[in-house]
Amino acid sequence: MAESTVPARLVEIESMLDRSRRRFEEGTKLVEEAHKLLADVQQAILGSPRSVSPEDSEEAASKLLASLKATGSEMPDSLCGGRLAVDQVQRLIRIDGHPIGITEMEYRVLELLAFARNNVVTRAMLLKHLYRRADDQPQPKIIDVFISKLRKKLRNASGGAEFIETIPQRGWILRDVDEKSGA
């Protein structure tokens, strides 16, 4: 009798696994749909395209960097409602008056985010800003490392405040508004 229940039990287990797989796939589809809807909402709020082709992104990076050079702009001395201050000579930033040391690359990431504050900065833009020559560019994921390290330093120094926001599928933005900084 025990031998006849084994095949029945295997069929039952296989059926349970199949139901679980279908639920997992349905959940994955729901998450993907939610991401797409969020991107649509962000696109409506920010007023820029939801997806950008690599060519368009490269062109946007070139235009932004060219306009920054043409205007002779410098990084603002104060950002994020005055909570973030920048000492351009020493490559030092201060959060609420407390100094934070950052690397040259982290400074240059912050520099571009500050120039473009309240606007999305793409990975292509950051790569173009950090690595002047295309043949010097490392893997694009290095940008994630720089952003992550910079965020961590800013978060630790500010008591958990987030200064750099990720815009999914698009890039990052430094919001220079009082609500975000808690001021």
N, C-alpha and C positions, 0 to 999 in steps of 0.2 A: 504494500500500500504506500509506503514511503517513497518508492521509486516512481509511482504514478503522480505524486504531488510535486515532484521536482520539476518536470516540464511545465506544469501549470504555474508553478511559482516563478519560473524563468520568464514565461509569457507575461505574467503580471508585472514583474520587475522591468521588463523591456517596455511595456506599456507606460509605466510610471516615468521611465527615462525619456520616452518619446514626448509625453506631456510636458515634462520639465524643459526639454529642449525647445518646444514650441513656445512656451511661456517666456523663456529667455530671449528667443528671437523677437517675440512681440515687444518685450521690454526694450530691447535694443532699438527697434524701429521707433518706439515712442520717444526714446532719448534723442535719436537723430532728428525726428520731427520737431522736438522741443528746441534743439540747437538751431534748426533752420528758422523757426518762428522768432527766436531770440535775435538772430542775425537780422531778420526783417525789421523787427522793432528798432534795433540799434541803427539800422540803415535809415529808417524814418527819422529817428531822433538826430542823428549826426548829419544826415543829408548827403551822404556819400555812397558810392556803389558798394553793394554787398560783397561782391567778389571782384578782384582785380587781376587781370592777366599779368604774367611775368613782365611782358613788354610795357604795359601800362604802369606797373609798379616801378620799373626801372626808369621810365620817363618821369614819373612823379618824383622819384628820388633825385634825379638830375635837376629838375625844375626847382625843388625846394632848396637844394644845396646851392644852386646858382643864384637864387634870389637872396639867400643868406649872405653869400659872398658879395653880391652886388650892393647890398644895403650897408655892408660893413657892420652888421649887427653884432652885438655881444650878448652873452648870456645875462639875463636880468640879475640884479644883485639880490632880489628877494622874490620868492615864489610861494605858492600854496598859502595864500593869505598871510604871508610874512613869517610862516613857520620855518621855511627852508631858505637859508641865506647861503650865498655862494661867494667864496673868495677866489677870484679867477687867477690871481698871482700864485697863490700857494696850492692851488688845486684842492682846496679844502671846502667842505660844506659844513654848515651848522644847522642843527635842528633845535628850535627853541633855545638858541644861544649856545648849545653844546657842540663842540667840534667833532667831526667824524672824518677819519682818513679814508680816502677811496683811491683806487688805482687809476692810472691814466686812462685805461679803456673804460672803466666805470664812469669817470668824469666825462669822457667824450660821449658816452651813451646819454648821460644826464644833460649834457650840452645840447644835443640834438632834440631831446624831448622838451627841453626848456625853450629852445628857439621855436619849436612847433607847438608849444603848449596849447591845450584845448583842441588839438588836431591829432589824428591818428598818424603814427610813425610806423612804417612797415619794416619788416626784416631787411628787405632790399635797400631801403633808405639807410638803415643803420650800417649795413655792410659797406655801402658806398661811402658813408661818412667815416667809418673806422679804418677802412682799407682803401686807400686812394686808387691803387691799381687793381684791376680785375684779376690779374694773375697772382696777386698776393692774398686773395680772399680765401679764408679757411672754409670749413663746412658751415653752412648757415645756422646750424643749431648752436654755434658758439654764442650767438646773440642771446639765446635763452639763458645761457650760463651767466653772461654779464648782467642781464636784467635781474635774474634770480639773486645774485650776490648783492647787487645794488639795492634791491627791494629789502633784502634781509637787513642790511646795514641801516637803511632808513627806518624800517619797522622797529628794530631794536632800540634805536636812538629816540624814537618818537613815542614810545609806549604803545606800539601796535598800530599806529596810523598807516594807512596805505596811500602812498603818493602816486604810484604808477599803476594804472589800470590796464588790464588786458582786454582788448576787443577781439573776441574769438574770430579766427579765420582772417584777421586783418592786421593786427599789430598791437601797439601800446600807445597810451596817451597819458600825459601829465596834466591833470586837471588843475588849473590855477584859479580855483574858486574857494570861497570861504566855507561853503557847506561841507566840502570834502575834507577840509583840514580841521574842521571842528572849531574854527575861530568864530 
